Amino acid sequence: MSCFVKHRPSALYIITFCIFSLDKSSGNGILQLEIQQDHVVLDNGLLQLTFTKPGGHLIGICYNGLDNLLELHNPLLNGGFWDLNWSKPGTSGTRGEFDVANGTDFQVVVQNEEQVELSFTREWDSSMLGQHAPLSIDKRFIMLRGSSGFYSYAIYQRDKAMPAFYLNEARIALMLSIEKFVYMAMADDRQRRLPRPEDRVPPRGRELAFPEAVLLVDPIEPEFKGEVDDKYQYSCENKDNKVHGFICLDPTIGLWQISPSNEFRTGGPIKQDLTSHVNPTTLAMFVSTHYGGEDLVVKYGEGEDWKKVFGPVFIYLNSVSDYTNDSTAFLWSDAKDQMKKEVEKWPYSFPASEDFLHVDQRGSVCGRLFAQDRYISEGKIAAKGAFVGLAPPGKDGSFQKEAKGYQFWVNAVDDGYFKIANIRPGDYNIYAWIPGFIGDYRCDKDIVVAPGSSIDLGDLVYLPPRNGATLWEIGIPDRSAAEFYVPDPDPMYINKLLVNLPTHRFRQYGLWQRYAELYPNQDLVYVVGTSDYQKDWFYAQVTRKIGESAYKATTWQIKFELDEIQESGKYTLRIALASATFSILEVRVNKNGLGEALFSSGLIGSDNAITRHGIHGLYWQFNVEIETSLLNKGDNTIYLTQARNLSALHGVMYDYVRLEAPSLTSIKLA
């Protein structure tokens, strides 16, 4: 190829595996490996990659006439790299030391006419104490003949002699050319030109309630003036985070990060994470505390050994010869097609590490899941659409905080049948939840998957929490607050992309501030039988600002009537939360909401989903027993107080609220 990245002169040798004329339409060409003293070059005739040696930092991607698709002039982070964030044991919060994981040794693992695989390793030793995370890291890069892209994966490992530490984040980041890559695409309905990074810096930009959110006051391109830019507005759930990236408009080139599997990601299928954002950056997130907070910090103790393979992910490049109005749509469609091909090939057959297991080294599990709730149906109900997964053994719902092991998830079909394929050998629990039913299912037996095994679990039955008949309910039990009232954004703080996207309106900045505007004098009051939760139940229970840096706790009321009171037994209030951030939820019944709380959650949550424009974070479920003596025949009120008031951003999002009669009774609601 004619493009190159400049380096200091050094010793050079070239290994050539096949020599024939380049056919760019088919991708056939010379697969070359060029090794110099301080860098390594891979070239397959379609693209050329340049890495630092032995660091393993990607400093050059040459493709389709552009000598480098990467940005190398940022003040801090440049090129493409694996990095992590770590902390010493006992550290609070989710941020610690930044570690770019530079390799100290380089090795060619595979070299033949079809494939080159490179390894950049850093073995941890005691001299690194306090400077680097106590991990040994093996970063791998693979180029295949005829492939318009490259693969990367890594093996993170620690042995029993390594000190304890906390892992907050692990990822791949590609910093793309600021001048070239101006158009971002991460979903069919979330694509746009993005502002420049300097637009976020004063005086062109003004920081809002937190550093990630910036109001563009005087951007270089006037079209962005008055908009809010925030990378969290482009987050998505793991299950949907399969392809995203950027497009250069001249020449028309796309660069895409494709994740063919979620098995190596943390937190389960609906954990949200970052994708692509301004300063054109595209990310492959493997470990993160986003939308989970401190509960997702991975904590390793003294004497704990551990190993995990992250990836491979595929960095795909495509192009069209001449730009037209349809070019971006074409490149996006092609990237989605390539993603489907990569998914079909998973698990890949070509990674050389023995730690990456191929299809014949994996097993499968199948079964059929039902729900049984005698207050809904006499018989079993097929768990249509249920999320069913394997994750390391734990407690009900523990998968959403799990980060050390692997997870494998599918959705059950109409009759409740599920099959989970390509499972790495190990000990697992089956976890599930069913849209429309509260709570978590977990099989009470550990499942041992062996290489080549095929396990049929037969029929599994979930008994959702239930004591008595439903007297009233608010919302839909689906682990999201999306069905509740999400207000229009303040016109001063909008992202234009989201204005006409009703399913993403919750991603606009500052929606929590609208609560005090809608309820200036009195908190929310919901009247069962009259109110509509889609209009009358605000999506988040947040604090109320009462002065400069001063906030007040809020108390919501649920008013309802009972025709009669059961003399024996207890009523049950079930509360499912879609998110909690440094909150204390208290429940009181009648008595004008005064006196000691009947229930207090204690301090819960740090997922920051309200701040980060997520409609859910971690799932919480509480059951509150109510003595019949606390209720009245006729009018009743339940008071829900979010009692912590140190910040505008502390609060909860509800998933679902239900009041049940005492067991085996049916009380008519007036």
C-alpha positions in Angstrom: 0.0 0.0 0.0 1.2 3.5 -0.7 0.3 5.0 2.7 2.6 4.8 5.7 3.2 6.1 9.2 6.6 7.8 9.8 9.0 6.3 12.3 12.6 6.6 13.3 14.9 4.6 11.0 15.6 1.2 12.4 16.4 -2.4 11.5 13.8 -3.9 9.3 12.8 -7.2 8.0 9.7 -8.2 6.0 8.0 -11.6 6.1 5.9 -12.2 3.0 3.6 -15.2 3.0 1.9 -15.0 -0.4 2.7 -13.0 -3.5 0.2 -12.3 -6.2 -1.5 -9.2 -7.7 -3.9 -7.3 -5.4 -7.6 -7.5 -6.2 -9.3 -4.9 -4.0 -12.8 -6.0 -5.0 -12.2 -9.5 -3.5 -9.7 -8.5 -0.9 -7.0 -10.9 -2.1 -3.5 -9.5 -1.7 -0.1 -9.8 0.0 -0.3 -10.4 3.7 2.8 -8.7 5.2 4.3 -8.4 8.6 7.0 -5.7 9.0 8.9 -5.5 12.2 11.1 -2.6 13.1 12.9 -1.7 16.3 10.1 0.4 17.8 7.1 -0.5 15.7 5.3 -3.2 13.8 3.3 -2.9 10.6 0.5 -5.3 9.4 -0.8 -5.1 5.8 -3.2 -7.3 3.9 -3.6 -5.1 0.8 -6.9 -3.6 2.1 -5.6 -1.8 5.2 -2.4 -1.3 7.0 -2.0 -1.2 10.8 1.0 0.3 12.7 1.6 -0.6 16.4 4.2 0.7 18.9 6.6 -2.1 19.9 6.5 -3.5 22.5 3.7 -1.3 23.9 1.0 -2.5 21.5 -0.5 0.9 21.0 -2.2 1.3 17.6 -0.8 4.5 16.0 -1.8 4.0 12.4 -4.7 2.7 10.3 -4.2 3.3 6.6 -7.2 2.6 4.4 -8.5 3.6 1.0 -6.0 6.4 0.4 -6.0 8.0 3.9 -2.6 7.7 5.5 -4.0 7.5 9.0 -7.6 7.3 10.3 -6.5 7.8 13.9 -5.9 11.1 15.8 -2.4 11.5 17.1 -2.5 15.1 18.3 -4.9 15.1 21.2 -3.3 16.5 24.4 -3.9 13.2 26.3 -5.3 10.2 24.6 -4.4 9.3 21.0 -4.6 6.4 18.6 -6.1 3.0 19.6 -5.4 1.3 22.9 -6.5 -1.0 25.6 -6.8 0.7 28.9 -8.2 0.2 32.4 -9.0 2.1 35.6 -8.1 0.6 38.9 -8.0 1.5 42.6 -6.4 0.3 45.8 -8.6 -1.9 48.1 -10.9 0.2 50.4 -11.2 3.0 47.9 -14.7 4.5 47.6 -16.2 5.7 44.4 -15.7 4.4 40.9 -12.6 6.2 39.6 -9.0 5.5 40.4 -5.7 5.3 38.5 -5.6 5.3 34.7 -3.5 2.5 33.1 -2.9 2.3 29.3 -1.6 -1.3 29.7 1.5 -0.7 27.7 3.2 -4.0 26.7 6.7 -4.8 27.7 7.2 -7.8 25.4 6.2 -8.5 21.8 5.7 -11.8 20.0 4.4 -13.1 16.7 2.0 -15.8 17.7 0.7 -16.9 14.2 2.2 -16.2 10.8 1.0 -17.9 7.7 -0.6 -17.0 4.4 -4.1 -16.6 5.9 -3.5 -14.9 9.2 -1.1 -13.0 11.4 -1.7 -12.7 15.2 0.4 -10.5 17.4 0.8 -10.5 21.1 1.8 -7.6 23.3 2.2 -8.6 26.9 2.9 -7.1 30.3 3.7 -9.5 33.1 3.1 -7.9 36.5 5.8 -8.0 39.1 6.3 -6.4 42.5 8.3 -3.5 41.1 5.1 -2.3 39.5 3.3 -2.0 42.9 1.4 1.2 43.1 2.1 2.1 39.5 0.1 -0.4 37.5 -2.9 -2.7 38.2 -1.7 -6.0 39.6 -2.7 -7.9 36.5 -0.7 -9.7 33.7 -2.2 -8.6 30.4 -1.8 -10.2 27.0 -3.2 -8.0 24.2 -3.8 -9.7 20.8 -4.4 -8.3 17.3 -5.4 -10.5 14.4 -5.3 -9.6 10.7 -6.8 -12.1 8.1 -6.1 -12.2 4.4 -8.9 -10.6 2.5 -10.6 -9.0 5.6 -11.5 -5.4 5.6 -10.7 -5.0 9.3 -8.9 -6.5 12.2 -9.7 -8.3 15.4 -8.5 -7.6 19.0 -8.9 -9.5 22.2 -7.0 -9.7 25.5 -6.4 -12.0 28.4 -6.4 -10.4 31.8 -4.9 -12.6 34.5 -3.8 -12.5 38.1 -2.3 -15.2 40.3 -2.5 -15.8 44.1 0.7 -13.9 44.8 -0.7 -10.6 43.4 -2.0 -8.0 45.9 -5.7 -7.1 46.2 -7.1 -4.3 44.0 -10.3 -2.9 42.5 -11.0 -2.9 38.8 -13.3 -0.1 37.7 -13.1 -0.2 34.0 -11.6 -2.1 31.1 -12.0 -1.2 27.4 -10.7 -0.6 23.9 -10.7 3.0 22.7 -10.1 4.3 19.2 -9.5 8.0 18.9 -10.3 8.9 15.2 -9.2 11.8 13.1 -10.9 14.9 14.3 -10.8 16.5 10.9 -12.2 13.5 9.0 -14.7 11.6 11.2 -17.6 13.9 11.8 -20.6 11.6 11.4 -21.6 9.1 14.2 -23.9 6.2 13.9 -24.8 3.8 16.7 -28.4 2.8 15.9 -30.9 3.2 13.1 -32.5 6.2 14.8 -29.4 7.7 16.5 -27.1 9.0 13.8 -25.8 12.5 13.3 -23.0 14.9 12.6 -21.2 15.7 15.9 -19.6 18.9 17.1 -15.9 19.3 17.4 -14.1 18.6 20.7 -13.0 22.3 21.1 -16.7 23.2 21.1 -16.9 21.6 24.6 -14.2 23.9 26.0 -14.9 27.4 27.4 -15.7 29.9 26.0 -17.3 27.9 23.2 -18.9 25.5 25.6 -20.3 25.8 29.1 -20.3 22.9 31.6 -23.7 22.1 33.0 -24.5 20.0 36.2 -21.6 17.6 35.6 -18.5 17.6 33.3 -19.9 15.3 30.6 -22.8 17.6 29.8 -21.8 20.8 28.0 -24.0 23.5 26.5 -22.6 24.6 23.1 -22.6 28.4 23.4 -20.4 29.4 20.4 -19.5 26.3 18.4 -17.3 26.4 15.3 -20.3 25.2 13.2 -23.4 27.3 14.0 -25.7 24.4 13.5 -24.8 23.1 16.9 -25.4 26.3 18.8 -27.7 25.9 21.8 -27.5 22.1 21.9 -26.3 20.0 24.8 -23.5 17.5 24.1 -23.2 14.5 26.4 -21.6 11.2 25.6 -24.2 9.4 27.8 -26.9 10.4 25.3 -25.5 7.8 23.0 -25.5 4.9 25.4 -27.3 1.7 24.8 -27.9 -1.7 26.4 -25.5 -4.5 26.1 -27.9 -6.6 24.1 -28.1 -3.9 21.4 -24.5 -2.8 21.6 -23.3 -4.8 18.6 -22.1 -2.2 16.0 -21.4 1.5 16.2 -18.8 3.9 14.8 -18.0 6.9 12.6 -18.1 7.9 9.0 -15.6 10.2 7.2 -17.4 12.1 4.4 -14.4 12.9 2.2 -13.5 10.3 1.2 -16.5 8.3 2.3 -15.2 5.8 4.8 -16.8 4.0 7.7 -15.0 2.7 10.8 -17.1 0.4 13.0 -16.6 -1.5 16.3 -18.5 -4.8 16.1 -19.1 -7.0 19.1 -20.3 -10.4 18.1 -20.9 -11.6 21.6 -21.8 -10.2 25.1 -20.3 -13.2 27.0 -17.3 -11.1 28.2 -19.3 -8.0 29.3 -20.4 -7.2 32.8 -23.9 -6.8 34.3 -26.1 -8.8 32.0 -28.1 -8.0 28.8 -29.7 -4.7 29.7 -26.8 -3.1 31.4 -26.2 0.2 29.5 -22.8 1.5 28.4 -21.1 4.0 26.2 -20.7 3.6 22.4 -19.3 6.4 20.3 -19.0 10.1 21.1 -17.4 13.5 20.4 -13.6 13.8 19.9 -14.5 11.1 17.6 -14.1 8.1 19.9 -15.4 4.6 19.5 -15.4 2.3 22.4 -15.6 -1.4 23.2 -16.6 -1.5 26.9 -15.8 -4.7 28.8 -15.9 -3.7 32.4 -17.5 -0.5 33.6 -19.5 1.0 36.4 -21.7 3.1 34.1 -25.4 2.7 35.1 -24.4 0.5 38.0 -22.1 2.5 40.2 -20.0 1.0 43.0 -21.9 -2.2 42.9 -20.1 -3.0 39.6 -16.6 -2.3 40.8 -14.8 -5.6 40.5 -13.0 -6.4 43.8 -10.1 -8.9 43.9 -8.9 -10.1 47.3 -5.5 -11.2 48.5 -4.7 -14.7 47.2 -7.4 -14.6 44.6 -6.5 -15.9 41.2 -8.5 -15.0 38.1 -8.4 -15.0 34.3 -10.8 -13.7 31.7 -10.8 -13.3 27.9 -12.2 -10.0 26.7 -13.2 -10.1 23.0 -12.4 -10.6 20.2 -14.2 -7.6 18.8 -13.9 -6.7 15.1 -12.9 -3.3 13.8 -14.5 -3.1 10.4 -13.8 -0.6 7.6 -15.9 0.1 4.5 -16.2 2.8 1.9 -18.0 4.0 -1.2 -16.2 5.6 -4.2 -18.3 8.8 -4.4 -20.3 10.6 -1.7 -24.0 10.9 -2.2 -26.9 11.7 0.1 -27.4 7.9 0.6 -23.7 7.1 1.4 -24.0 7.2 5.1 -27.1 5.0 5.0 -25.3 2.5 2.7 -22.2 2.3 5.0 -24.4 1.9 8.1 -26.4 -0.9 6.4 -23.3 -2.6 5.3 -21.8 -2.4 8.8 -25.0 -4.0 10.2 -24.7 -6.8 7.6 -21.1 -7.4 8.6 -22.1 -7.5 12.2 -24.6 -10.3 11.5 -21.8 -12.2 9.7 -19.6 -11.9 12.7 -22.3 -13.0 15.0 -22.9 -16.1 12.9 -19.2 -16.9 13.1 -19.0 -16.8 16.9 -17.2 -18.3 18.6 -14.4 -17.6 16.1 -12.2 -20.5 14.9 -9.0 -18.5 14.4 -7.8 -16.9 17.7 -4.7 -18.7 18.8 -4.8 -18.3 22.5 -5.7 -21.5 24.3 -7.8 -19.3 26.7 -10.2 -18.5 23.9 -12.4 -21.6 23.6 -13.7 -22.7 20.2 -17.1 -24.2 19.4 -16.1 -27.8 20.1 -14.8 -26.8 23.6 -18.2 -25.3 24.6 -21.5 -26.7 25.7 -25.2 -25.8 25.5 -28.3 -25.6 27.7 -31.9 -25.7 26.8 -35.3 -25.8 28.5 -38.7 -24.3 28.8 -39.6 -21.5 31.2 -43.1 -20.9 32.7 -44.5 -18.5 35.2 -47.2 -19.7 37.7 -49.3 -17.1 39.4 -52.6 -18.4 40.7 -54.1 -14.9 40.8 -53.6 -14.5 37.0 -54.1 -18.0 35.7 -55.0 -21.5 37.0 -52.3 -23.1 34.8 -48.7 -22.3 33.9 -48.0 -19.3 31.6 -45.3 -19.7 28.9 -42.6 -17.1 29.5 -42.7 -15.5 26.1 -39.9 -13.0 25.7 -38.2 -13.9 29.0 -34.6 -13.0 29.4 -32.9 -16.3 30.3 -29.2 -16.5 31.0 -26.3 -18.4 32.6 -24.0 -16.6 35.0 -21.8 -17.6 37.9 -23.6 -19.0 40.9 -25.0 -16.4 43.2 -28.2 -15.0 44.6 -31.4 -13.9 42.9 -30.5 -11.2 40.5 -26.8 -11.3 41.3 -25.9 -11.4 37.6 -26.5 -7.7 37.3 -23.6 -7.0 39.6 -21.4 -9.9 38.2 -18.2 -9.0 36.4 -15.6 -11.7 37.1 -17.1 -14.5 35.1 -18.9 -15.0 31.8 -22.6 -14.6 31.0 -24.7 -16.1 28.2 -28.2 -14.8 27.5 -31.1 -15.4 25.1 -34.8 -14.6 24.9 -37.4 -17.3 25.3 -39.7 -17.8 22.3 -43.5 -17.8 22.4 -43.8 -21.2 24.2 -41.1 -20.4 26.7 -38.5 -22.5 25.0 -34.9 -21.3 25.2 -31.5 -22.7 24.0 -28.2 -21.1 25.1 -25.4 -22.3 22.9 -21.6 -21.8 22.9 -21.2 -21.8 26.7 -17.8 -21.9 28.2 -17.3 -24.8 30.6 -17.9 -24.0 34.2 -20.4 -23.8 37.0 -23.4 -21.6 36.5 -26.9 -20.7 37.7 -29.8 -20.2 35.4 -31.2 -16.7 35.9 -34.3 -15.2 34.3 -36.9 -12.5 34.4 -40.1 -12.3 32.5 -41.6 -9.0 31.3 -44.9 -8.5 33.0 -43.9 -10.3 36.2 -42.1 -8.8 39.2 -38.9 -10.3 40.6 -36.1 -12.6 39.5 -36.0 -16.3 38.7 -33.0 -18.4 39.7 -32.7 -22.2 39.4 -31.9 -23.7 42.8 -29.4 -26.1 41.3 -25.9 -25.3 40.0 -25.4 -26.2 36.4 -22.1 -27.7 35.3 -21.3 -27.2 31.7 -18.6 -29.4 30.2 -17.0 -29.3 26.8 -19.3 -30.7 24.2 -22.2 -31.1 26.7 -25.8 -30.6 25.8 -28.0 -30.1 28.9 -31.8 -30.2 28.7 -33.3 -28.7 31.9 -36.9 -29.6 30.9 -39.6 -27.4 32.3 -38.7 -24.6 34.7 -41.4 -22.8 36.7 -41.0 -19.4 38.1 -43.3 -18.5 41.1 -43.3 -14.7 41.1 -43.7 -12.9 44.5 -47.4 -13.0 45.4 -49.4 -13.2 48.6 -52.8 -12.1 47.6 -55.0 -10.6 44.8 -54.0 -7.3 43.2 -55.9 -4.4 44.6 -54.1 -1.9 42.4 -50.9 -1.5 40.4 -48.9 1.3 38.9 -46.7 0.8 35.9 -45.5 -2.3 34.0 -43.0 -4.7 35.6 -40.3 -4.5 32.9 -37.3 -3.1 34.8 -37.7 0.3 33.2 -39.4 3.6 34.0 -40.1 4.3 30.3 -43.9 3.9 30.6 -44.1 6.8 33.1 -44.3 10.5 32.3 -41.1 11.7 30.7 -41.4 15.5 30.3 -40.4 17.6 27.4 -36.9 19.0 27.8 -36.2 22.6 28.6 -35.8 24.3 25.2 -32.6 25.8 26.4 -31.0 22.3 26.9 -31.8 20.0 24.0 -30.1 17.5 21.7 -31.8 18.0 18.4 -31.3 14.4 17.4 -33.6 13.3 20.3 -36.4 15.8 19.7 -38.4 13.5 17.4 -37.5 10.2 19.0 -40.2 9.4 21.5 -38.6 6.1 22.6 -35.4 8.1 23.5 -36.9 11.3 24.9 -35.6 10.3 28.4 -32.1 10.9 27.0 -32.5 14.6 26.9 -30.5 16.6 29.5 -31.9 18.0 32.7 -35.3 16.3 32.7 -35.1 15.8 36.5 -35.2 19.6 36.8 -38.7 19.7 35.3 -40.2 18.0 38.4 -40.1 21.2 40.5 -41.6 23.1 37.6 -44.5 20.6 37.3 -45.0 20.4 41.1 -43.9 23.8 42.4 -45.9 23.8 45.6 -46.9 20.2 46.3 -45.4 16.8 45.5 -46.9 14.3 43.2 -50.3 12.8 44.2 -51.6 9.7 42.4 -55.2 8.7 42.7 -55.9 5.1 42.0 -58.7 4.7 39.5 -58.5 8.3 38.3 -54.8 9.0 37.6 -53.0 7.6 34.6 -49.4 6.5 35.3 -48.4 7.5 31.7 -49.3 11.1 32.4 -49.4 11.5 36.2 -46.5 9.5 37.5 -43.2 11.4 37.0 -40.4 9.1 35.6 -38.1 9.8 38.6 -38.6 10.8 42.2 -35.9 13.4 42.8 -35.2 16.1 45.3 -36.7 19.6 45.1 -34.3 22.6 44.9 -35.1 25.2 47.6 -32.1 27.4 47.4 -28.5 27.7 46.2 -27.1 24.2 46.7 -30.0 23.3 49.0 -32.5 20.6 48.3 -35.6 19.1 50.0 -36.7 15.5 50.2 -39.9 14.7 48.3 -42.9 12.6 49.3 -45.3 11.1 46.8 -48.8 10.1 47.7 -50.8 7.2 46.4 -54.5 7.6 47.3 -56.9 4.7 47.1 -60.2 3.4 48.6 -61.0 0.0 50.1 -64.6 -1.3 50.3 -63.6 -3.5 53.3 -60.7 -4.4 55.4 -59.7 -8.1 55.9 -59.6 -8.8 59.6 -56.7 -11.3 59.5 -53.5 -11.5 57.5 -51.4 -8.7 56.1 -51.5 -6.6 53.0 -48.4 -6.5 50.9 -47.0 -3.5 49.1 -44.5 -4.5 46.4 -42.1 -1.9 45.1 -39.8 -2.6 42.2 -37.2 0.1 41.4 -35.6 0.6 38.0 -32.8 2.7 39.4 -31.5 4.2 42.7 -28.8 6.8 43.3 -27.7 7.5 46.8 -31.3 7.3 48.0 -33.3 6.3 51.0 -36.8 5.2 50.2 -39.3 5.3 53.1 -42.9 4.1 53.2 -45.6 5.3 55.5 -49.3 4.4 55.5 -52.0 6.9 56.4 -51.5 9.2 59.6 -50.9 12.1 57.2 -47.5 10.5 56.4 -46.2 11.4 59.9 -44.4 9.3 62.4 -41.8 6.5 62.0 -41.5 4.9 58.6 -43.1 1.5 58.2 -40.3 0.6 55.9 -36.9 2.1 55.0 -34.6 0.8 52.3 -31.5 2.3 53.9 -29.0 4.0 51.7 -29.2 2.3 48.3 -27.7 2.6 44.8 -25.2 4.7 43.0 -26.1 3.9 39.3 -26.5 7.6 38.3 -29.0 6.6 35.7 -31.0 9.8 36.2 -27.9 11.9 35.6 -26.8 9.8 32.6 -30.1 9.9 30.8 -30.8 6.2 31.4 -34.4 5.1 32.0 -33.1 2.3 34.2 -30.0 1.2 36.2 -29.8 -1.6 38.7 -33.0 -3.4 39.6 -34.3 -3.4 43.2 -37.3 -5.1 44.7 -38.9 -4.5 48.1 -41.8 -6.2 49.9 -43.6 -4.2 52.6 -46.1 -5.9 54.9 -48.9 -3.7 56.1 -50.9 -4.6 59.1 -54.7 -4.4 58.6 -54.9 -2.0 61.6 -53.0 0.6 59.5 -55.7 0.7 56.8 -59.1 2.2 56.7 -62.4 1.2 55.2 -62.7 3.9 52.6 -59.9 6.4 52.0 -56.2 5.5 52.4 -52.9 7.0 51.5 -49.5 5.5 51.0 -46.6 7.9 51.3 -43.4 7.3 49.4 -40.5 9.5 50.6 -37.1 9.8 49.0 -35.5 11.0 52.1 -31.9 11.8 51.1 -31.6 15.4 49.9 -27.9 16.3 49.4 -28.1 16.7 45.6 -30.4 17.4 42.8 -29.3 14.1 41.2 -30.2 11.8 44.1 -33.4 9.9 43.5 -35.1 6.7 42.4 -36.9 5.5 39.3 -39.8 3.2 39.8 -40.5 0.1 37.7 -43.7 -1.1 39.3 -45.8 -0.7 42.4 -48.5 -3.1 43.5 -50.8 -3.5 46.6 -51.9 -7.0 47.4 -54.7 -8.2 49.6 -53.9 -10.7 52.3 -53.4 -14.3 51.1 -56.2 -16.2 49.4 -58.6 -13.2 49.6 -60.2 -11.1 47.0 -61.2 -7.6 48.1 -63.1 -5.5 45.7 -61.5 -2.1 45.0 -64.0 0.8 45.2 
